[in-house]
């Protein structure tokens, strides 16, 4: 680098993978801004991305490997060299494997970290444990699998040809995906009708032609009601349904039970809203639906997405300009590809002993469920987990029923955590490793929507921090495991092998995008067993699951448990905040100023009945426990619903017990007991009964 250099790289502070420019002087990064030439974000950057240098230079950063010297969770550490930290991890994991089998070691991934997740999967497979966990069951993957088993690909709304209607369902792109948010606004400015389906009023709901403020967790009933209106009213695309779908007659019979009146009772919507939303969407072709994490976090998760896939299909919006199109993957070795993660290194006899086999999930589910990990540690069910490696995951704040998660962490024989910051979960570890930020290492990173591979380049170094990939590679070498590299940097050329370029050449190219394909099915059909869109899934039926989406009422709701609702009369929901990614980022001062403390939103009418005023401290409670947050009164929420901040702990409270992890943590309230989603094991993170009361002073 030369003085005054501008370095192209890729932000990895969330899953989007936006292109950024880093202005460097004297070898020091001075400014980070959006790259106007990057095809994903075109110069846009969210508040988290704009704070990149704060992450890099934060006084809260972990800068050296640490070893616990006090009791677990006490927060007493000694600084140790990398060699000593890796030796301790290698010895502990090897001992667990020798005494109890490789499956006694649980590998845990946190939020999506790009290609680093692929390295961790590779390590788990070569080490030999079938037990690797992620948040897949409640984040994004239900939509991927629903798409795959309905029409064979993951569909992206096509903004190149302006859609005439956009439906934004269960998400807030203004908080989670700034490029997409502006694409949607652009379509609205060009005349597209906008339908927002969300219990909470979002910035897009302010612009919407229709905002459907449904009861949290009832999305599937609404989707089936919309299908009912479309099929009964014969406003579907008859040619596409005839030529490219199977199961339409069965679908028509199935949704007769979901008439607007019944669906209105379930969802707390007006039946005219349901009818209007269905008609506007079906008659405004081309149209797109962007869905989000709100659909994934309950027992209907994959079937929520299946129903929306069906909506896309019967209205003829698949594959057309301005509709929902297919993209090819970038020409690289993907982080989830078998050639990179090496799943065949685990014999079938061991793979079939993974702890979640007991949950009878769909065959495509290979991960350990978080709730099953807790059972395995606390009860030995189906067998004990003895040790864990947690990569970038703050499970004490993100796993359901945090009290039991805490007990499970106490019960493990050995824990290693790698992270950028000390967290309540890291405080429970035996070894804590300092992880590099995206500005500190070279990589090949991919965006999710649409698929683009982008270069990531090192522009700085902080302390002794290492990238996740290097940690994993060096640990594997220390343990004598094959299939790793002398230098992890060599793996980047392997990843780029299908493109026929080296990483140094990729520095110049900058991006390798996938390709958009319109009406791909006209040459060879859809990538499903029938070659058509499978409204009725024979595959799901063979596996013993519902072949068409069937709405199940969530546990602990006013409908499923009226007696409980007498004691806990409000319904809980939560949403992602613009300045935080899950339980991360409270250490970043500019972001913390925007959202300094956890807030629960309550309707003024409800608050008045409870004697609560703006800014009061309140308790939010379920039968599992209670937390404390600050009340914010808003008329933009149903009087029967409260919106609770999630992911909270207080990194500045070093004298508190594990940074006061339990004080405001919503997962003190959530449940880790069945029922779960049958296909993927998703737990219920929203839609459950709770109560609110004014906190004692």
Residue pairs with C-beta under 8 A, 6 or more apart in sequence:
1 7
1 24
1 27
1 459
3 25
3 26
4 23
4 24
4 25
5 23
5 24
5 25
6 21
6 22
6 23
6 24
7 21
7 22
7 24
7 457
7 459
8 19
8 20
8 21
8 35
8 455
8 457
8 510
9 19
9 20
9 21
9 22
9 438
9 439
9 455
9 456
9 457
9 459
10 17
10 18
10 19
10 20
10 438
10 443
10 445
10 454
10 455
10 456
11 17
11 18
11 19
11 20
11 32
11 45
11 49
11 52
11 438
12 113
12 114
12 438
12 443
12 445
12 456
13 48
13 49
13 52
13 55
13 438
13 581
14 46
14 48
14 112
14 176
14 581
15 111
15 112
15 114
15 140
15 448
16 40
16 41
16 177
16 178
16 179
16 447
16 448
16 449
17 40
17 114
17 445
17 446
17 447
17 448
17 452
17 454
18 34
18 35
18 38
18 40
18 41
18 44
18 45
18 46
18 49
18 178
18 179
18 447
19 34
19 35
19 37
19 38
19 39
19 40
19 41
19 454
19 510
19 511
20 32
20 33
20 34
20 35
20 38
20 45
20 49
20 52
21 32
21 33
21 34
21 35
22 29
22 31
22 32
22 439
22 459
23 29
23 30
23 31
23 32
23 33
24 30
24 459
28 460
29 53
29 56
29 439
29 459
29 460
30 53
31 53
32 45
32 49
32 50
32 52
32 53
32 439
33 43
33 45
33 50
34 41
34 42
34 43
34 44
34 45
34 49
35 41
35 43
36 42
36 43
37 510
38 454
38 510
38 511
39 452
39 511
39 513
40 179
40 447
40 450
40 452
40 454
41 178
41 179
42 179
44 178
44 179
44 182
45 178
46 178
46 578
47 578
47 579
47 590
47 591
47 594
48 579
48 580
48 581
48 585
48 588
48 591
50 590
51 588
51 590
51 591
52 437
52 438
52 439
53 439
54 588
54 589
54 590
54 591
55 61
55 420
55 437
55 439
55 588
56 437
56 439
56 440
56 460
56 462
57 462
58 421
58 587
58 588
60 421
60 422
60 587
60 651
61 420
61 421
61 434
61 462
61 463
61 465
62 419
62 420
62 421
62 422
62 426
62 432
62 433
62 434
62 435
62 463
62 465
63 434
63 462
63 463
63 464
63 465
64 79
64 80
64 434
64 463
64 464
65 79
65 80
65 81
65 82
65 84
65 85
65 431
65 432
65 433
65 434
65 464
66 77
66 78
66 79
66 80
66 431
66 432
67 77
67 78
67 80
67 84
67 85
67 88
67 430
67 431
68 74
68 76
68 77
68 429
68 430
68 431
68 432
69 76
69 77
69 78
70 76
72 409
72 410
72 428
72 430
73 409
73 410
73 427
73 428
73 657
73 658
75 427
75 654
75 658
77 432
82 464
82 466
82 474
85 431
85 433
86 474
86 475
86 478
87 478
88 416
88 430
88 431
89 389
89 416
89 431
89 475
89 478
90 475
90 478
90 479
92 387
92 413
92 414
92 416
92 430
93 105
93 127
93 387
93 389
93 414
93 479
94 479
96 104
96 105
96 386
96 387
96 413
96 414
97 104
97 105
97 127
97 128
97 129
99 386
100 384
100 386
101 350
102 127
102 128
102 129
102 130
102 350
103 129
103 130
103 131
103 350
103 353
103 354
103 355
103 383
104 129
104 383
104 384
104 385
104 386
104 387
105 127
105 129
105 131
105 385
105 386
105 387
105 388
105 389
106 129
106 131
106 132
106 133
106 368
106 373
106 376
106 385
106 387
106 388
106 389
107 120
107 121
107 123
107 124
107 129
107 131
107 132
107 133
107 388
107 389
107 391
108 132
108 133
108 134
108 373
108 388
108 389
108 390
108 391
108 393
108 395
109 117
109 120
109 132
109 133
109 134
109 135
109 391
109 392
109 393
110 134
110 135
110 390
110 391
110 392
110 393
110 394
110 395
110 398
111 135
111 139
111 392
111 393
111 581
111 582
111 584
112 139
112 140
113 391
113 392
113 468
114 335
114 443
114 445
114 446
115 335
115 443
115 444
115 445
115 446
115 469
115 495
116 391
116 392
116 443
116 467
116 468
116 469
116 472
117 134
117 335
118 334
118 335
118 336
118 337
118 340
118 341
119 468
119 469
119 472
119 473
119 488
119 491
120 132
120 391
120 468
120 472
121 132
121 335
121 336
121 341
121 343
122 340
122 341
122 342
122 472
122 483
122 484
123 472
123 475
123 476
123 481
124 130
124 131
124 132
125 341
125 342
125 343
125 344
125 345
125 346
126 342
126 345
126 476
126 481
126 482
126 483
126 484
127 476
127 479
127 481
128 345
128 346
128 350
129 346
130 346
130 350
130 351
130 352
130 353
130 354
130 366
131 354
131 355
131 368
131 373
131 385
132 366
132 367
132 368
133 367
133 368
133 369
133 370
133 373
134 367
135 370
135 398
136 367
136 680
137 296
137 301
137 365
137 367
137 369
137 370
137 677
137 680
137 681
137 682
137 683
138 293
138 296
138 297
138 301
138 682
138 683
138 685
139 293
139 296
140 293
140 296
140 448
141 296
141 680
142 295
142 296
142 301
142 302
142 304
142 305
142 677
142 680
142 682
143 154
143 291
143 295
143 296
143 305
144 154
145 302
145 305
145 362
145 364
145 679
145 680
146 302
146 303
146 304
146 305
146 306
146 308
146 309
147 153
147 154
147 155
147 305
147 309
148 154
149 306
149 528
149 534
149 537
149 539
149 540
150 306
150 309
150 310
150 313
150 528
150 533
150 534
150 535
150 537
151 309
151 313
151 318
151 526
151 527
151 528
151 533
151 534
152 526
152 527
152 528
153 326
153 520
153 526
153 527
155 309
155 312
155 318
155 324
155 325
155 326
156 324
156 325
156 326
156 327
156 449
156 450
157 163
157 166
157 183
157 288
157 289
157 290
157 323
157 324
158 286
158 288
158 320
158 321
158 322
158 323
158 324
158 325
158 516
159 183
159 186
159 187
159 322
160 321
160 322
160 516
161 286
161 321
161 322
162 186
162 187
162 190
162 191
162 192
162 322
163 187
163 192
163 284
163 286
163 287
163 288
163 322
163 323
164 191
164 192
164 193
164 284
164 285
164 286
164 287
164 322
165 192
165 193
165 194
165 195
165 280
165 281
165 284
165 285
165 287
165 288
166 184
166 187
166 188
166 192
166 193
166 194
166 195
166 287
166 288
166 289
166 290
167 195
167 196
167 197
167 277
167 281
167 287
167 288
167 289
167 290
168 184
168 194
168 195
168 196
168 197
168 198
168 202
168 204
168 208
168 289
168 290
168 292
169 196
169 197
169 198
169 219
169 289
169 290
169 291
169 292
169 294
169 295
169 308
170 197
170 198
170 219
170 291
170 292
170 293
170 294
170 295
170 304
171 177
171 198
171 290
171 291
171 292
171 293
171 294
172 198
172 200
172 202
172 203
172 204
172 292
172 575
172 576
173 180
173 181
173 184
173 204
173 290
173 292
174 181
174 202
174 203
174 204
174 578
175 202
175 575
175 576
175 577
175 578
176 292
176 293
176 576
177 449
180 290
180 449
181 203
181 204
184 194
184 204
184 290
185 207
188 194
188 207
192 284
193 209
193 210
193 280
193 284
194 204
194 207
194 208
194 209
194 210
195 208
195 209
195 210
195 211
195 212
195 277
195 280
195 281
196 202
196 204
196 205
196 208
196 210
196 211
196 212
197 212
197 214
197 219
197 222
197 277
198 205
198 211
198 212
198 213
198 214
198 294
199 213
199 214
199 215
199 216
199 573
199 637
199 638
199 641
199 643
200 573
200 575
200 601
200 636
200 637
200 643
201 211
201 213
201 634
201 636
201 637
202 575
205 211
209 280
210 273
210 276
210 277
210 280
212 222
212 267
212 269
212 273
212 274
212 277
213 268
213 269
213 637
213 638
214 222
214 267
214 268
214 269
215 266
215 267
215 268
215 571
215 638
215 640
215 641
215 687
216 571
216 572
216 573
216 641
216 686
216 687
217 298
217 300
217 554
217 557
217 684
217 686
217 687
218 266
218 267
218 268
218 551
218 687
219 294
219 295
219 300
219 304
220 300
220 303
220 304
220 307
220 549
220 551
220 552
221 258
221 263
221 266
221 267
221 551
222 263
222 267
222 269
222 274
223 304
223 307
223 308
223 310
223 311
223 549
224 254
224 255
224 258
224 263
224 307
224 549
224 551
225 255
225 258
225 259
225 260
225 262
225 263
225 264
225 267
225 274
225 278
226 274
226 277
226 278
226 281
226 311
227 251
227 255
227 258
227 278
227 307
227 310
227 311
227 314
228 255
228 256
228 258
228 259
228 260
228 263
228 278
229 235
229 260
229 274
229 275
229 278
229 279
229 282
230 236
230 278
230 282
230 311
230 314
230 315
231 251
231 252
231 255
231 314
232 256
233 278
233 279
233 282
235 278
235 279
235 282
235 283
236 282
236 314
236 315
236 316
237 285
237 314
237 315
237 316
239 316
240 313
240 314
240 316
240 318
241 248
241 313
241 314
241 316
244 313
244 318
244 521
244 525
244 526
244 532
244 533
245 313
245 314
245 532
245 533
245 534
245 535
246 530
246 532
246 533
246 534
246 535
246 536
247 534
247 535
247 536
247 537
247 547
247 548
248 314
248 535
250 535
250 536
250 547
250 548
251 310
251 314
251 535
251 536
251 548
254 548
254 550
258 551
260 271
260 272
260 274
260 275
261 271
263 269
263 271
263 274
264 270
264 271
264 273
264 274
266 551
266 553
266 559
267 274
268 638
268 640
281 287
281 289
281 311
281 315
282 315
285 315
285 316
285 317
285 320
285 323
286 317
286 320
286 321
286 322
286 323
287 315
287 317
287 322
287 323
288 317
288 322
288 323
288 324
289 308
289 311
289 312
289 324
291 305
291 308
293 576
294 575
294 686
295 301
295 304
295 305
295 308
296 304
296 305
296 682
297 682
297 683
297 684
297 685
297 686
298 304
298 554
298 677
298 682
298 683
298 684
298 685
298 686
298 687
299 552
299 554
299 555
299 675
299 676
299 677
299 678
299 682
299 684
300 549
300 551
300 552
300 554
300 677
301 677
301 679
301 680
301 682
302 677
302 679
302 680
302 682
303 546
303 549
303 550
303 551
303 679
304 549
306 537
306 548
306 549
307 549
309 533
310 533
310 535
310 549
312 318
312 323
312 324
313 533
313 535
314 535
316 323
317 323
317 324
318 324
318 521
318 533
319 325
319 326
319 517
319 518
319 519
319 520
319 521
320 518
320 519
321 518
325 516
325 517
325 518
326 516
326 517
326 520
327 450
327 451
327 514
327 515
327 516
327 517
328 451
328 514
328 515
328 517
329 451
329 514
330 446
330 451
330 452
330 453
330 499
330 512
330 513
330 514
331 453
331 498
331 499
331 512
332 444
332 446
332 453
332 495
332 496
332 497
332 498
332 499
332 512
333 339
333 340
333 494
333 495
333 496
333 497
333 498
334 340
334 446
335 341
335 446
338 344
340 494
340 495
342 483
343 351
343 366
345 483
351 366
353 383
354 366
354 368
355 368
355 369
355 372
355 373
355 376
355 382
355 383
355 385
356 365
356 367
356 368
356 369
356 372
356 681
357 382
358 372
358 381
358 382
359 369
359 372
359 676
359 681
360 544
361 369
361 678
361 679
361 680
361 681
362 540
362 543
362 545
362 679
362 680
363 543
365 679
365 680
365 681
369 676
369 681
370 395
370 399
370 400
370 672
370 683
371 399
371 400
371 401
371 672
371 673
371 676
371 681
371 683
372 681
373 385
373 408
374 399
374 401
374 404
374 405
374 408
374 672
375 381
376 382
376 383
376 384
376 385
377 384
377 385
377 408
377 411
377 412
378 404
378 407
378 408
378 411
385 412
386 412
386 413
386 414
387 412
387 413
387 414
387 415
388 412
388 414
388 415
388 416
389 415
389 416
389 417
389 418
390 415
390 416
390 417
390 418
390 425
390 426
390 429
391 417
391 418
391 468
391 472
392 418
392 419
392 420
392 435
392 468
393 425
394 419
394 423
394 424
394 425
394 426
394 582
394 583
394 584
394 647
394 649
395 405
395 409
395 425
396 402
396 405
396 406
396 409
396 423
396 424
396 425
396 428
396 649
396 658
396 661
396 665
397 423
397 424
397 425
397 583
397 647
397 648
397 649
397 661
397 665
397 667
398 582
398 583
398 647
398 667
399 405
399 667
399 672
400 667
400 670
400 671
400 672
400 683
400 684
400 685
401 624
401 667
401 668
401 670
401 671
401 672
401 673
402 661
402 662
402 665
402 667
402 668
403 624
403 625
403 662
403 668
404 672
405 667
406 428
406 661
406 662
409 415
409 425
409 428
410 428
414 430
415 428
415 429
415 430
415 431
416 429
416 430
416 431
416 432
416 433
417 423
417 425
417 426
417 428
417 429
417 431
417 432
417 433
418 432
418 433
418 434
418 435
418 468
418 471
419 426
419 432
419 433
419 434
419 435
420 434
420 435
420 436
420 437
420 465
421 584
421 587
421 651
422 432
422 651
423 583
423 649
423 651
423 659
424 649
424 658
424 659
424 661
426 432
427 658
427 659
428 658
433 466
433 471
434 463
434 464
434 465
434 466
435 465
435 466
435 467
435 468
435 471
436 461
436 462
436 465
436 466
436 467
436 468
437 462
437 465
438 445
438 456
439 458
439 459
439 460
440 458
440 459
440 460
440 461
440 462
440 465
440 467
441 456
441 458
441 467
441 469
441 470
442 456
442 457
442 458
442 489
442 492
442 503
443 456
443 467
443 469
443 492
444 453
444 454
444 455
444 456
444 492
444 495
444 496
444 503
444 506
445 453
445 454
445 455
445 456
446 452
446 453
446 454
447 454
450 513
450 514
450 516
451 513
451 514
452 511
452 512
452 513
452 514
453 511
453 512
453 513
454 510
454 511
454 512
455 506
455 507
455 509
455 510
455 511
457 507
466 474
467 488
469 488
469 491
470 488
472 488
473 484
473 485
473 488
473 491
474 488
476 483
476 484
477 484
485 491
485 494
489 503
492 503
492 506
493 502
493 503
496 502
496 503
496 506
499 506
499 512
501 509
506 512
524 531
525 531
525 532
526 532
526 533
528 534
529 538
529 539
530 538
535 548
536 547
536 548
537 547
537 548
538 547
540 546
540 547
540 679
541 547
545 678
545 679
546 678
552 675
553 559
553 560
554 560
554 684
554 687
554 688
555 561
555 671
555 675
555 684
555 688
556 564
556 568
556 622
556 671
556 684
556 688
556 689
557 565
557 571
557 687
557 688
557 689
558 565
558 569
558 571
558 640
558 689
561 689
564 623
564 689
565 689
567 623
567 691
568 621
568 622
568 623
568 689
568 690
568 691
569 640
569 689
569 691
570 606
570 640
570 641
570 642
570 689
570 690
570 691
570 692
571 638
571 640
571 641
571 642
571 687
571 688
571 689
571 690
572 620
572 622
572 641
572 642
572 644
572 666
572 669
572 686
572 687
572 688
572 689
572 690
573 641
573 642
573 643
573 644
573 686
573 687
574 643
574 644
574 645
574 646
574 666
574 685
574 686
575 643
576 582
577 595
577 645
578 594
578 595
579 585
579 591
579 592
579 594
579 595
580 586
580 591
580 595
580 647
582 646
582 647
583 646
583 647
583 648
583 649
584 647
585 591
585 592
586 592
586 648
586 649
586 650
586 651
587 651
595 645
597 629
597 630
597 664
598 629
598 630
598 644
598 645
598 648
598 664
599 629
599 630
599 631
599 632
599 645
600 618
600 620
600 629
600 630
600 631
600 632
600 642
600 643
600 644
600 645
600 692
601 632
601 633
601 634
601 637
601 642
601 643
602 610
602 612
602 618
602 631
602 632
602 633
602 634
602 637
602 642
602 692
603 633
603 634
603 635
603 637
603 638
603 639
603 641
604 633
604 634
604 635
605 639
606 639
606 640
606 642
606 692
607 613
607 631
607 633
610 692
610 693
610 694
611 694
612 618
612 631
612 633
612 692
612 694
613 631
613 633
614 631
614 632
614 633
615 630
615 631
615 632
616 630
616 631
616 694
616 695
617 628
617 629
617 630
617 631
617 694
617 695
617 697
618 628
618 629
618 630
618 631
618 692
618 693
618 694
618 695
619 626
619 627
619 628
619 692
619 693
619 694
619 695
620 626
620 627
620 628
620 629
620 642
620 644
620 666
620 669
620 690
620 691
620 692
621 627
621 669
621 690
621 691
621 692
621 693
622 669
622 670
622 671
622 688
622 689
622 690
622 691
624 668
624 669
624 670
624 671
625 662
625 668
625 669
626 668
626 669
627 662
627 663
627 664
627 665
627 666
627 668
627 669
628 663
628 664
628 695
629 644
629 645
629 648
629 664
631 692
637 643
642 690
642 692
644 666
644 669
644 690
645 664
645 666
646 665
646 666
646 667
647 665
647 666
648 663
648 664
648 665
648 666
649 658
649 659
649 660
649 661
649 663
649 664
649 665
650 656
650 659
650 660
650 663
651 659
653 659
653 660
656 663
662 668
669 688
669 690
670 683
670 684
670 685
670 688
671 683
671 684
671 688
672 683
676 682
676 683
677 683
